[in-house]
Amino acid sequence: MTEDKKTCNDPEHKNHICYMKSQGASSNLDHIIGNESVECGICGAKASSVEYICTPAKAFDDEQIA
């Protein structure tokens, strides 16, 4: 994977789990990580909702990917 594919251009990136983890916020992520239902296509992070990841690549259960 090239470096440009690892970049998130979403203006709300500060709300994505990968950004929060990179800033050291690992203890307050239970509401985001708990009940994982989607996976990011850029970094592979798993979260409870598409709003917390850069590029939805995979959905678990019945959640729709927009």
mmCIF file as Biopython writes it, N, C-alpha, C and O atoms, coordinates in Angstrom:
data_model
#
loop_
_atom_site.group_PDB
_atom_site.id
_atom_site.type_symbol
_atom_site.label_atom_id
_atom_site.label_alt_id
_atom_site.label_comp_id
_atom_site.label_asym_id
_atom_site.label_entity_id
_atom_site.label_seq_id
_atom_site.pdbx_PDB_ins_code
_atom_site.Cartn_x
_atom_site.Cartn_y
_atom_site.Cartn_z
_atom_site.occupancy
_atom_site.B_iso_or_equiv
_atom_site.auth_seq_id
_atom_site.auth_asym_id
_atom_site.pdbx_PDB_model_num
ATOM 1   N N  . MET A ? 1  ? 0.852   -1.178 0.000  1.0 0.0 1  A 1 
ATOM 2   C CA . MET A ? 1  ? 0.000   0.000  0.000  1.0 0.0 1  A 1 
ATOM 3   C C  . MET A ? 1  ? 0.893   1.234  0.000  1.0 0.0 1  A 1 
ATOM 4   O O  . MET A ? 1  ? 1.851   1.312  0.769  1.0 0.0 1  A 1 
ATOM 5   N N  . THR A ? 2  ? 0.584   2.187  -0.853 1.0 0.0 2  A 1 
ATOM 6   C CA . THR A ? 2  ? 1.384   3.402  -0.913 1.0 0.0 2  A 1 
ATOM 7   C C  . THR A ? 2  ? 1.010   4.342  0.221  1.0 0.0 2  A 1 
ATOM 8   O O  . THR A ? 2  ? -0.064  4.228  0.811  1.0 0.0 2  A 1 
ATOM 9   N N  . GLU A ? 3  ? 1.900   5.262  0.513  1.0 0.0 3  A 1 
ATOM 10  C CA . GLU A ? 3  ? 1.687   6.185  1.631  1.0 0.0 3  A 1 
ATOM 11  C C  . GLU A ? 3  ? 0.435   7.035  1.449  1.0 0.0 3  A 1 
ATOM 12  O O  . GLU A ? 3  ? -0.274  7.293  2.422  1.0 0.0 3  A 1 
ATOM 13  N N  . ASP A ? 4  ? 0.141   7.483  0.211  1.0 0.0 4  A 1 
ATOM 14  C CA . ASP A ? 4  ? -1.033  8.323  0.003  1.0 0.0 4  A 1 
ATOM 15  C C  . ASP A ? 4  ? -2.333  7.586  0.316  1.0 0.0 4  A 1 
ATOM 16  O O  . ASP A ? 4  ? -3.324  8.228  0.664  1.0 0.0 4  A 1 
ATOM 17  N N  . LYS A ? 5  ? -2.358  6.283  0.204  1.0 0.0 5  A 1 
ATOM 18  C CA . LYS A ? 5  ? -3.558  5.529  0.544  1.0 0.0 5  A 1 
ATOM 19  C C  . LYS A ? 5  ? -3.734  5.395  2.050  1.0 0.0 5  A 1 
ATOM 20  O O  . LYS A ? 5  ? -4.801  4.995  2.516  1.0 0.0 5  A 1 
ATOM 21  N N  . LYS A ? 6  ? -2.702  5.724  2.813  1.0 0.0 6  A 1 
ATOM 22  C CA . LYS A ? 6  ? -2.779  5.656  4.261  1.0 0.0 6  A 1 
ATOM 23  C C  . LYS A ? 6  ? -3.208  6.993  4.856  1.0 0.0 6  A 1 
ATOM 24  O O  . LYS A ? 6  ? -3.278  7.125  6.078  1.0 0.0 6  A 1 
ATOM 25  N N  . THR A ? 7  ? -3.494  7.981  4.024  1.0 0.0 7  A 1 
ATOM 26  C CA . THR A ? 7  ? -3.828  9.313  4.493  1.0 0.0 7  A 1 
ATOM 27  C C  . THR A ? 7  ? -5.332  9.530  4.479  1.0 0.0 7  A 1 
ATOM 28  O O  . THR A ? 7  ? -6.023  9.188  3.519  1.0 0.0 7  A 1 
ATOM 29  N N  . CYS A ? 8  ? -5.817  10.106 5.567  1.0 0.0 8  A 1 
ATOM 30  C CA . CYS A ? 8  ? -7.236  10.447 5.657  1.0 0.0 8  A 1 
ATOM 31  C C  . CYS A ? 8  ? -7.386  11.932 5.360  1.0 0.0 8  A 1 
ATOM 32  O O  . CYS A ? 8  ? -6.712  12.761 5.972  1.0 0.0 8  A 1 
ATOM 33  N N  . ASN A ? 9  ? -8.259  12.267 4.432  1.0 0.0 9  A 1 
ATOM 34  C CA . ASN A ? 9  ? -8.480  13.665 4.067  1.0 0.0 9  A 1 
ATOM 35  C C  . ASN A ? 9  ? -9.777  14.229 4.639  1.0 0.0 9  A 1 
ATOM 36  O O  . ASN A ? 9  ? -10.171 15.343 4.294  1.0 0.0 9  A 1 
ATOM 37  N N  . ASP A ? 10 ? -10.435 13.485 5.493  1.0 0.0 10 A 1 
ATOM 38  C CA . ASP A ? 10 ? -11.690 13.918 6.101  1.0 0.0 10 A 1 
ATOM 39  C C  . ASP A ? 10 ? -11.419 15.057 7.086  1.0 0.0 10 A 1 
ATOM 40  O O  . ASP A ? 10 ? -10.553 14.921 7.951  1.0 0.0 10 A 1 
ATOM 41  N N  . PRO A ? 11 ? -12.141 16.177 6.972  1.0 0.0 11 A 1 
ATOM 42  C CA . PRO A ? 11 ? -11.925 17.280 7.913  1.0 0.0 11 A 1 
ATOM 43  C C  . PRO A ? 11 ? -12.257 16.896 9.359  1.0 0.0 11 A 1 
ATOM 44  O O  . PRO A ? 11 ? -11.841 17.585 10.292 1.0 0.0 11 A 1 
ATOM 45  N N  . GLU A ? 12 ? -12.989 15.822 9.547  1.0 0.0 12 A 1 
ATOM 46  C CA . GLU A ? 12 ? -13.327 15.342 10.890 1.0 0.0 12 A 1 
ATOM 47  C C  . GLU A ? 12 ? -12.363 14.260 11.367 1.0 0.0 12 A 1 
ATOM 48  O O  . GLU A ? 12 ? -12.705 13.489 12.263 1.0 0.0 12 A 1 
ATOM 49  N N  . HIS A ? 13 ? -11.165 14.187 10.787 1.0 0.0 13 A 1 
ATOM 50  C CA . HIS A ? 13 ? -10.206 13.134 11.128 1.0 0.0 13 A 1 
ATOM 51  C C  . HIS A ? 13 ? -9.887  13.097 12.617 1.0 0.0 13 A 1 
ATOM 52  O O  . HIS A ? 13 ? -9.591  12.031 13.159 1.0 0.0 13 A 1 
ATOM 53  N N  . LYS A ? 14 ? -9.942  14.245 13.284 1.0 0.0 14 A 1 
ATOM 54  C CA . LYS A ? 14 ? -9.645  14.278 14.720 1.0 0.0 14 A 1 
ATOM 55  C C  . LYS A ? 14 ? -10.628 13.426 15.524 1.0 0.0 14 A 1 
ATOM 56  O O  . LYS A ? 14 ? -10.363 13.111 16.684 1.0 0.0 14 A 1 
ATOM 57  N N  . ASN A ? 15 ? -11.748 13.054 14.929 1.0 0.0 15 A 1 
ATOM 58  C CA . ASN A ? 15 ? -12.740 12.197 15.592 1.0 0.0 15 A 1 
ATOM 59  C C  . ASN A ? 15 ? -12.569 10.717 15.252 1.0 0.0 15 A 1 
ATOM 60  O O  . ASN A ? 15 ? -13.330 9.882  15.740 1.0 0.0 15 A 1 
ATOM 61  N N  . HIS A ? 16 ? -11.596 10.389 14.434 1.0 0.0 16 A 1 
ATOM 62  C CA . HIS A ? 16 ? -11.372 9.004  14.030 1.0 0.0 16 A 1 
ATOM 63  C C  . HIS A ? 16 ? -10.475 8.297  15.033 1.0 0.0 16 A 1 
ATOM 64  O O  . HIS A ? 16 ? -9.580  8.904  15.620 1.0 0.0 16 A 1 
ATOM 65  N N  . ILE A ? 17 ? -10.724 7.011  15.222 1.0 0.0 17 A 1 
ATOM 66  C CA . ILE A ? 17 ? -10.010 6.240  16.225 1.0 0.0 17 A 1 
ATOM 67  C C  . ILE A ? 17 ? -8.505  6.228  15.999 1.0 0.0 17 A 1 
ATOM 68  O O  . ILE A ? 17 ? -7.745  6.265  16.967 1.0 0.0 17 A 1 
ATOM 69  N N  . CYS A ? 18 ? -8.054  6.178  14.756 1.0 0.0 18 A 1 
ATOM 70  C CA . CYS A ? 18 ? -6.610  6.155  14.502 1.0 0.0 18 A 1 
ATOM 71  C C  . CYS A ? 18 ? -5.955  7.451  14.957 1.0 0.0 18 A 1 
ATOM 72  O O  . CYS A ? 18 ? -4.848  7.428  15.495 1.0 0.0 18 A 1 
ATOM 73  N N  . TYR A ? 19 ? -6.621  8.574  14.748 1.0 0.0 19 A 1 
ATOM 74  C CA . TYR A ? 19 ? -6.078  9.859  15.196 1.0 0.0 19 A 1 
ATOM 75  C C  . TYR A ? 19 ? -6.029  9.911  16.714 1.0 0.0 19 A 1 
ATOM 76  O O  . TYR A ? 19 ? -5.023  10.313 17.299 1.0 0.0 19 A 1 
ATOM 77  N N  . MET A ? 20 ? -7.120  9.503  17.349 1.0 0.0 20 A 1 
ATOM 78  C CA . MET A ? 20 ? -7.175  9.540  18.811 1.0 0.0 20 A 1 
ATOM 79  C C  . MET A ? 20 ? -6.089  8.655  19.429 1.0 0.0 20 A 1 
ATOM 80  O O  . MET A ? 20 ? -5.449  9.038  20.409 1.0 0.0 20 A 1 
ATOM 81  N N  . LYS A ? 21 ? -5.890  7.473  18.849 1.0 0.0 21 A 1 
ATOM 82  C CA . LYS A ? 21 ? -4.840  6.584  19.350 1.0 0.0 21 A 1 
ATOM 83  C C  . LYS A ? 21 ? -3.464  7.200  19.142 1.0 0.0 21 A 1 
ATOM 84  O O  . LYS A ? 21 ? -2.600  7.083  20.012 1.0 0.0 21 A 1 
ATOM 85  N N  . SER A ? 22 ? -3.246  7.852  18.009 1.0 0.0 22 A 1 
ATOM 86  C CA . SER A ? 22 ? -1.943  8.461  17.740 1.0 0.0 22 A 1 
ATOM 87  C C  . SER A ? 22 ? -1.648  9.612  18.693 1.0 0.0 22 A 1 
ATOM 88  O O  . SER A ? 22 ? -0.489  9.975  18.891 1.0 0.0 22 A 1 
ATOM 89  N N  . GLN A ? 23 ? -2.685  10.181 19.277 1.0 0.0 23 A 1 
ATOM 90  C CA . GLN A ? 23 ? -2.527  11.267 20.236 1.0 0.0 23 A 1 
ATOM 91  C C  . GLN A ? 23 ? -2.451  10.758 21.677 1.0 0.0 23 A 1 
ATOM 92  O O  . GLN A ? 23 ? -2.377  11.548 22.618 1.0 0.0 23 A 1 
ATOM 93  N N  . GLY A ? 24 ? -2.469  9.433  21.841 1.0 0.0 24 A 1 
ATOM 94  C CA . GLY A ? 24 ? -2.320  8.831  23.161 1.0 0.0 24 A 1 
ATOM 95  C C  . GLY A ? 24 ? -3.608  8.642  23.928 1.0 0.0 24 A 1 
ATOM 96  O O  . GLY A ? 24 ? -3.566  8.287  25.106 1.0 0.0 24 A 1 
ATOM 97  N N  . ALA A ? 25 ? -4.742  8.863  23.310 1.0 0.0 25 A 1 
ATOM 98  C CA . ALA A ? 25 ? -6.028  8.716  23.991 1.0 0.0 25 A 1 
ATOM 99  C C  . ALA A ? 25 ? -6.503  7.267  23.903 1.0 0.0 25 A 1 
ATOM 100 O O  . ALA A ? 25 ? -7.400  6.951  23.121 1.0 0.0 25 A 1 
ATOM 101 N N  . SER A ? 26 ? -5.908  6.399  24.693 1.0 0.0 26 A 1 
ATOM 102 C CA . SER A ? 26 ? -6.291  4.990  24.610 1.0 0.0 26 A 1 
ATOM 103 C C  . SER A ? 26 ? -7.233  4.562  25.727 1.0 0.0 26 A 1 
ATOM 104 O O  . SER A ? 26 ? -7.907  3.540  25.598 1.0 0.0 26 A 1 
ATOM 105 N N  . SER A ? 27 ? -7.296  5.310  26.808 1.0 0.0 27 A 1 
ATOM 106 C CA . SER A ? 27 ? -8.114  4.887  27.939 1.0 0.0 27 A 1 
ATOM 107 C C  . SER A ? 27 ? -9.581  5.281  27.815 1.0 0.0 27 A 1 
ATOM 108 O O  . SER A ? 27 ? -10.427 4.679  28.476 1.0 0.0 27 A 1 
ATOM 109 N N  . ASN A ? 28 ? -9.904  6.255  27.004 1.0 0.0 28 A 1 
ATOM 110 C CA . ASN A ? 28 ? -11.290 6.724  26.886 1.0 0.0 28 A 1 
ATOM 111 C C  . ASN A ? 28 ? -11.944 6.318  25.581 1.0 0.0 28 A 1 
ATOM 112 O O  . ASN A ? 28 ? -12.841 7.011  25.101 1.0 0.0 28 A 1 
ATOM 113 N N  . LEU A ? 29 ? -11.515 5.211  24.997 1.0 0.0 29 A 1 
ATOM 114 C CA . LEU A ? 29 ? -12.034 4.798  23.697 1.0 0.0 29 A 1 
ATOM 115 C C  . LEU A ? 29 ? -13.031 3.646  23.768 1.0 0.0 29 A 1 
ATOM 116 O O  . LEU A ? 29 ? -13.446 3.135  22.727 1.0 0.0 29 A 1 
ATOM 117 N N  . ASP A ? 30 ? -13.422 3.230  24.957 1.0 0.0 30 A 1 
ATOM 118 C CA . ASP A ? 30 ? -14.316 2.083  25.092 1.0 0.0 30 A 1 
ATOM 119 C C  . ASP A ? 30 ? -15.623 2.264  24.330 1.0 0.0 30 A 1 
ATOM 120 O O  . ASP A ? 30 ? -16.107 1.308  23.724 1.0 0.0 30 A 1 
ATOM 121 N N  . HIS A ? 31 ? -16.204 3.451  24.340 1.0 0.0 31 A 1 
ATOM 122 C CA . HIS A ? 31 ? -17.467 3.686  23.635 1.0 0.0 31 A 1 
ATOM 123 C C  . HIS A ? 31 ? -17.293 3.645  22.122 1.0 0.0 31 A 1 
ATOM 124 O O  . HIS A ? 31 ? -18.261 3.432  21.391 1.0 0.0 31 A 1 
ATOM 125 N N  . ILE A ? 32 ? -16.074 3.845  21.651 1.0 0.0 32 A 1 
ATOM 126 C CA . ILE A ? 32 ? -15.791 3.815  20.213 1.0 0.0 32 A 1 
ATOM 127 C C  . ILE A ? 32 ? -15.413 2.413  19.764 1.0 0.0 32 A 1 
ATOM 128 O O  . ILE A ? 32 ? -15.860 1.944  18.717 1.0 0.0 32 A 1 
ATOM 129 N N  . ILE A ? 33 ? -14.590 1.750  20.560 1.0 0.0 33 A 1 
ATOM 130 C CA . ILE A ? 33 ? -14.100 0.425  20.201 1.0 0.0 33 A 1 
ATOM 131 C C  . ILE A ? 33 ? -15.106 -0.663 20.553 1.0 0.0 33 A 1 
ATOM 132 O O  . ILE A ? 33 ? -15.236 -1.645 19.822 1.0 0.0 33 A 1 
ATOM 133 N N  . GLY A ? 34 ? -15.810 -0.499 21.652 1.0 0.0 34 A 1 
ATOM 134 C CA . GLY A ? 34 ? -16.763 -1.504 22.103 1.0 0.0 34 A 1 
ATOM 135 C C  . GLY A ? 34 ? -17.796 -1.839 21.044 1.0 0.0 34 A 1 
ATOM 136 O O  . GLY A ? 34 ? -18.258 -0.959 20.317 1.0 0.0 34 A 1 
ATOM 137 N N  . ASN A ? 35 ? -18.159 -3.109 20.958 1.0 0.0 35 A 1 
ATOM 138 C CA . ASN A ? 35 ? -19.155 -3.563 19.986 1.0 0.0 35 A 1 
ATOM 139 C C  . ASN A ? 35 ? -18.716 -3.208 18.559 1.0 0.0 35 A 1 
ATOM 140 O O  . ASN A ? 35 ? -19.478 -2.610 17.800 1.0 0.0 35 A 1 
ATOM 141 N N  . GLU A ? 36 ? -17.503 -3.575 18.210 1.0 0.0 36 A 1 
ATOM 142 C CA . GLU A ? 36 ? -16.946 -3.270 16.887 1.0 0.0 36 A 1 
ATOM 143 C C  . GLU A ? 36 ? -17.868 -3.755 15.779 1.0 0.0 36 A 1 
ATOM 144 O O  . GLU A ? 36 ? -18.289 -4.911 15.765 1.0 0.0 36 A 1 
ATOM 145 N N  . SER A ? 37 ? -18.178 -2.852 14.850 1.0 0.0 37 A 1 
ATOM 146 C CA . SER A ? 37 ? -19.062 -3.226 13.753 1.0 0.0 37 A 1 
ATOM 147 C C  . SER A ? 37 ? -18.519 -2.838 12.383 1.0 0.0 37 A 1 
ATOM 148 O O  . SER A ? 37 ? -19.040 -3.291 11.364 1.0 0.0 37 A 1 
ATOM 149 N N  . VAL A ? 38 ? -17.474 -2.001 12.342 1.0 0.0 38 A 1 
ATOM 150 C CA . VAL A ? 38 ? -16.881 -1.579 11.072 1.0 0.0 38 A 1 
ATOM 151 C C  . VAL A ? 38 ? -15.356 -1.581 11.157 1.0 0.0 38 A 1 
ATOM 152 O O  . VAL A ? 38 ? -14.777 -1.452 12.235 1.0 0.0 38 A 1 
ATOM 153 N N  . GLU A ? 39 ? -14.722 -1.731 9.993  1.0 0.0 39 A 1 
ATOM 154 C CA . GLU A ? 39 ? -13.260 -1.728 9.917  1.0 0.0 39 A 1 
ATOM 155 C C  . GLU A ? 39 ? -12.806 -0.694 8.902  1.0 0.0 39 A 1 
ATOM 156 O O  . GLU A ? 39 ? -13.417 -0.547 7.843  1.0 0.0 39 A 1 
ATOM 157 N N  . CYS A ? 40 ? -11.733 0.026  9.220  1.0 0.0 40 A 1 
ATOM 158 C CA . CYS A ? 40 ? -11.182 1.042  8.334  1.0 0.0 40 A 1 
ATOM 159 C C  . CYS A ? 40 ? -10.373 0.398  7.213  1.0 0.0 40 A 1 
ATOM 160 O O  . CYS A ? 40 ? -9.570  -0.502 7.457  1.0 0.0 40 A 1 
ATOM 161 N N  . GLY A ? 41 ? -10.585 0.856  5.999  1.0 0.0 41 A 1 
ATOM 162 C CA . GLY A ? 41 ? -9.845  0.340  4.851  1.0 0.0 41 A 1 
ATOM 163 C C  . GLY A ? 41 ? -8.446  0.902  4.739  1.0 0.0 41 A 1 
ATOM 164 O O  . GLY A ? 41 ? -7.643  0.391  3.958  1.0 0.0 41 A 1 
ATOM 165 N N  . ILE A ? 42 ? -8.129  1.939  5.495  1.0 0.0 42 A 1 
ATOM 166 C CA . ILE A ? 42 ? -6.797  2.535  5.456  1.0 0.0 42 A 1 
ATOM 167 C C  . ILE A ? 42 ? -5.885  1.895  6.497  1.0 0.0 42 A 1 
ATOM 168 O O  . ILE A ? 42 ? -4.806  1.403  6.169  1.0 0.0 42 A 1 
ATOM 169 N N  . CYS A ? 43 ? -6.324  1.905  7.751  1.0 0.0 43 A 1 
ATOM 170 C CA . CYS A ? 43 ? -5.424  1.448  8.815  1.0 0.0 43 A 1 
ATOM 171 C C  . CYS A ? 43 ? -5.861  0.143  9.481  1.0 0.0 43 A 1 
ATOM 172 O O  . CYS A ? 43 ? -5.103  -0.438 10.258 1.0 0.0 43 A 1 
ATOM 173 N N  . GLY A ? 44 ? -7.081  -0.323 9.180  1.0 0.0 44 A 1 
ATOM 174 C CA . GLY A ? 44 ? -7.550  -1.576 9.765  1.0 0.0 44 A 1 
ATOM 175 C C  . GLY A ? 44 ? -8.158  -1.436 11.146 1.0 0.0 44 A 1 
ATOM 176 O O  . GLY A ? 44 ? -8.524  -2.434 11.766 1.0 0.0 44 A 1 
ATOM 177 N N  . ALA A ? 45 ? -8.271  -0.209 11.636 1.0 0.0 45 A 1 
ATOM 178 C CA . ALA A ? 45 ? -8.879  0.014  12.947 1.0 0.0 45 A 1 
ATOM 179 C C  . ALA A ? 45 ? -10.331 -0.438 12.920 1.0 0.0 45 A 1 
ATOM 180 O O  . ALA A ? 45 ? -11.012 -0.312 11.903 1.0 0.0 45 A 1 
ATOM 181 N N  . LYS A ? 46 ? -10.793 -0.960 14.035 1.0 0.0 46 A 1 
ATOM 182 C CA . LYS A ? 46 ? -12.181 -1.394 14.160 1.0 0.0 46 A 1 
ATOM 183 C C  . LYS A ? 46 ? -12.883 -0.484 15.156 1.0 0.0 46 A 1 
ATOM 184 O O  . LYS A ? 46 ? -12.308 -0.102 16.175 1.0 0.0 46 A 1 
ATOM 185 N N  . ALA A ? 47 ? -14.131 -0.139 14.856 1.0 0.0 47 A 1 
ATOM 186 C CA . ALA A ? 47 ? -14.885 0.773  15.708 1.0 0.0 47 A 1 
ATOM 187 C C  . ALA A ? 47 ? -16.353 0.389  15.726 1.0 0.0 47 A 1 
ATOM 188 O O  . ALA A ? 47 ? -16.794 -0.483 14.976 1.0 0.0 47 A 1 
ATOM 189 N N  . SER A ? 48 ? -17.099 1.051  16.591 1.0 0.0 48 A 1 
ATOM 190 C CA . SER A ? 48 ? -18.523 0.757  16.736 1.0 0.0 48 A 1 
ATOM 191 C C  . SER A ? 48 ? -19.379 1.452  15.683 1.0 0.0 48 A 1 
ATOM 192 O O  . SER A ? 48 ? -20.542 1.087  15.508 1.0 0.0 48 A 1 
ATOM 193 N N  . SER A ? 49 ? -18.836 2.441  14.981 1.0 0.0 49 A 1 
ATOM 194 C CA . SER A ? 49 ? -19.617 3.197  14.002 1.0 0.0 49 A 1 
ATOM 195 C C  . SER A ? 49 ? -18.695 3.757  12.914 1.0 0.0 49 A 1 
ATOM 196 O O  . SER A ? 49 ? -17.516 4.012  13.162 1.0 0.0 49 A 1 
ATOM 197 N N  . VAL A ? 50 ? -19.239 3.944  11.718 1.0 0.0 50 A 1 
ATOM 198 C CA . VAL A ? 50 ? -18.444 4.482  10.602 1.0 0.0 50 A 1 
ATOM 199 C C  . VAL A ? 50 ? -17.939 5.891  10.872 1.0 0.0 50 A 1 
ATOM 200 O O  . VAL A ? 50 ? -16.951 6.306  10.265 1.0 0.0 50 A 1 
ATOM 201 N N  . GLU A ? 51 ? -18.573 6.628  11.747 1.0 0.0 51 A 1 
ATOM 202 C CA . GLU A ? 51 ? -18.130 7.997  12.038 1.0 0.0 51 A 1 
ATOM 203 C C  . GLU A ? 51 ? -16.764 8.044  12.722 1.0 0.0 51 A 1 
ATOM 204 O O  . GLU A ? 51 ? -16.138 9.102  12.769 1.0 0.0 51 A 1 
ATOM 205 N N  . TYR A ? 52 ? -16.298 6.918  13.248 1.0 0.0 52 A 1 
ATOM 206 C CA . TYR A ? 52 ? -15.026 6.886  13.975 1.0 0.0 52 A 1 
ATOM 207 C C  . TYR A ? 52 ? -13.867 6.322  13.164 1.0 0.0 52 A 1 
ATOM 208 O O  . TYR A ? 52 ? -12.778 6.131  13.706 1.0 0.0 52 A 1 
ATOM 209 N N  . ILE A ? 53 ? -14.072 6.051  11.883 1.0 0.0 53 A 1 
ATOM 210 C CA . ILE A ? 53 ? -12.999 5.522  11.050 1.0 0.0 53 A 1 
ATOM 211 C C  . ILE A ? 53 ? -12.847 6.353  9.775  1.0 0.0 53 A 1 
ATOM 212 O O  . ILE A ? 53 ? -13.757 7.081  9.379  1.0 0.0 53 A 1 
ATOM 213 N N  . CYS A ? 54 ? -11.693 6.230  9.151  1.0 0.0 54 A 1 
ATOM 214 C CA . CYS A ? 54 ? -11.389 7.052  7.966  1.0 0.0 54 A 1 
ATOM 215 C C  . CYS A ? 54 ? -12.151 6.600  6.725  1.0 0.0 54 A 1 
ATOM 216 O O  . CYS A ? 54 ? -12.864 7.388  6.103  1.0 0.0 54 A 1 
ATOM 217 N N  . THR A ? 55 ? -11.999 5.346  6.377  1.0 0.0 55 A 1 
ATOM 218 C CA . THR A ? 55 ? -12.599 4.814  5.161  1.0 0.0 55 A 1 
ATOM 219 C C  . THR A ? 55 ? -13.216 3.459  5.455  1.0 0.0 55 A 1 
ATOM 220 O O  . THR A ? 55 ? -12.494 2.472  5.598  1.0 0.0 55 A 1 
ATOM 221 N N  . PRO A ? 56 ? -14.532 3.391  5.547  1.0 0.0 56 A 1 
ATOM 222 C CA . PRO A ? 56 ? -15.177 2.109  5.841  1.0 0.0 56 A 1 
ATOM 223 C C  . PRO A ? 56 ? -14.871 1.075  4.762  1.0 0.0 56 A 1 
ATOM 224 O O  . PRO A ? 56 ? -15.105 1.315  3.577  1.0 0.0 56 A 1 
ATOM 225 N N  . ALA A ? 57 ? -14.354 -0.063 5.175  1.0 0.0 57 A 1 
ATOM 226 C CA . ALA A ? 57 ? -14.016 -1.111 4.220  1.0 0.0 57 A 1 
ATOM 227 C C  . ALA A ? 57 ? -14.808 -2.372 4.467  1.0 0.0 57 A 1 
ATOM 228 O O  . ALA A ? 57 ? -15.086 -3.130 3.537  1.0 0.0 57 A 1 
ATOM 229 N N  . LYS A ? 58 ? -15.169 -2.600 5.701  1.0 0.0 58 A 1 
ATOM 230 C CA . LYS A ? 58 ? -15.829 -3.848 6.046  1.0 0.0 58 A 1 
ATOM 231 C C  . LYS A ? 58 ? -16.824 -3.585 7.165  1.0 0.0 58 A 1 
ATOM 232 O O  . LYS A ? 58 ? -16.505 -2.913 8.146  1.0 0.0 58 A 1 
ATOM 233 N N  . ALA A ? 59 ? -18.014 -4.111 7.015  1.0 0.0 59 A 1 
ATOM 234 C CA . ALA A ? 59 ? -19.024 -3.989 8.064  1.0 0.0 59 A 1 
ATOM 235 C C  . ALA A ? 59 ? -19.302 -5.351 8.649  1.0 0.0 59 A 1 
ATOM 236 O O  . ALA A ? 59 ? -19.379 -6.346 7.928  1.0 0.0 59 A 1 
ATOM 237 N N  . PHE A ? 60 ? -19.450 -5.392 9.951  1.0 0.0 60 A 1 
ATOM 238 C CA . PHE A ? 60 ? -19.821 -6.601 10.653 1.0 0.0 60 A 1 
ATOM 239 C C  . PHE A ? 60 ? -21.291 -6.440 11.024 1.0 0.0 60 A 1 
ATOM 240 O O  . PHE A ? 60 ? -21.772 -5.310 11.110 1.0 0.0 60 A 1 
ATOM 241 N N  . ASP A ? 61 ? -21.992 -7.491 11.239 1.0 0.0 61 A 1 
ATOM 242 C CA . ASP A ? 61 ? -23.419 -7.448 11.586 1.0 0.0 61 A 1 
ATOM 243 C C  . ASP A ? 61 ? -24.213 -6.825 10.450 1.0 0.0 61 A 1 
ATOM 244 O O  . ASP A ? 61 ? -23.996 -7.162 9.286  1.0 0.0 61 A 1 
ATOM 245 N N  . ASP A ? 62 ? -25.149 -5.903 10.781 1.0 0.0 62 A 1 
ATOM 246 C CA . ASP A ? 62 ? -26.049 -5.349 9.776  1.0 0.0 62 A 1 
ATOM 247 C C  . ASP A ? 62 ? -25.790 -3.886 9.452  1.0 0.0 62 A 1 
ATOM 248 O O  . ASP A ? 62 ? -26.563 -3.299 8.695  1.0 0.0 62 A 1 
ATOM 249 N N  . GLU A ? 63 ? -24.744 -3.270 9.985  1.0 0.0 63 A 1 
ATOM 250 C CA . GLU A ? 63 ? -24.506 -1.852 9.744  1.0 0.0 63 A 1 
ATOM 251 C C  . GLU A ? 63 ? -24.158 -1.608 8.283  1.0 0.0 63 A 1 
ATOM 252 O O  . GLU A ? 63 ? -23.354 -2.336 7.700  1.0 0.0 63 A 1 
ATOM 253 N N  . GLN A ? 64 ? -24.757 -0.594 7.701  1.0 0.0 64 A 1 
ATOM 254 C CA . GLN A ? 64 ? -24.523 -0.251 6.296  1.0 0.0 64 A 1 
ATOM 255 C C  . GLN A ? 64 ? -23.308 0.655  6.172  1.0 0.0 64 A 1 
ATOM 256 O O  . GLN A ? 64 ? -23.094 1.524  7.018  1.0 0.0 64 A 1 
ATOM 257 N N  . ILE A ? 65 ? -22.523 0.465  5.146  1.0 0.0 65 A 1 
ATOM 258 C CA . ILE A ? 65 ? -21.399 1.344  4.847  1.0 0.0 65 A 1 
ATOM 259 C C  . ILE A ? 65 ? -21.843 2.320  3.779  1.0 0.0 65 A 1 
ATOM 260 O O  . ILE A ? 65 ? -22.322 1.925  2.716  1.0 0.0 65 A 1 
ATOM 261 N N  . ALA A ? 66 ? -21.676 3.600  4.073  1.0 0.0 66 A 1 
ATOM 262 C CA . ALA A ? 66 ? -22.089 4.636  3.114  1.0 0.0 66 A 1 
ATOM 263 C C  . ALA A ? 66 ? -21.020 4.871  2.079  1.0 0.0 66 A 1 
ATOM 264 O O  . ALA A ? 66 ? -21.192 5.707  1.192  1.0 0.0 66 A 1 
#
